[in-house]
Amino acid sequence: MLSGAVIAPGDRVHIDAAEHRSYFRSMTAAIFIIFLCGIANFAMQKATMESRHPLVQHMRASMGKSVGNWGGYALEFAVLLGALFFANMGSLLAVGVYGGYTGFNAVAAYMLLSGRL
C-alpha cells in the first residue's frame, strides 16, 4: 500500500498478484453470498405473498392499485441489484447490509407464517 504517495493520472502502479487474487476471491465470495441471500429473500416473499394473512392481503390490495401484483418482486429485485452493484464495486459492507436485510425478512416471514403477528 502506498502511504502518503500521490499518484498522477497515467502513472503505473504495481499491484501484487497475490493481493489481486485475494481481492478477487473476497469480491467473488461477496457476490455469491448476496446472490444466495437474494434467492432466500425471493422465496420468503413468495411464501408470505401466497399466505392468507390479513396484513399481507391488505398490502397486496393497496400495492396492486399502484404497481400491480408484481411490484413487491420488482422492488426486491432492485434492492438485490443495488447490493450486487456495490459488492462488485468492492464494498464488503454491502454483504453485511444485505445480510441484515435478509435477516429482518426472515424474522418477518417467520412471524407472519407462524401466526405470531
RAGI-V529790 format. One line per field, one symbol per residue. phi: phi as a letter, one per 20 degrees, with the letter a starting at -180 (. if undefined). psi: psi as a letter, one per 20 degrees, with the letter a starting at -180 (. if undefined). burial: 1 if it has 9 or more other ideal C-beta (glycine too) atoms within 8 Angstrom, else 0. Layout:
phi=???
psi=???
burial=???
This chain:
phi=.edneddegnfededffffffffffffffffffffffffffffffffffefdfgfffffffffffecnfeffffffffffffffffffeoeffgfffffffffffffffffffenec
psi=popiqppqpiqppppphhhgggggghhgggggghghhgggghghggghhirkphgghgghghhhhgjaijhhhggghggghgghghhhijoihhggghggghghhggggggghiji.
burial=000000000000000000010010011001101110110111011011101010011001001100000011110100110011011000010110111011001101111110000
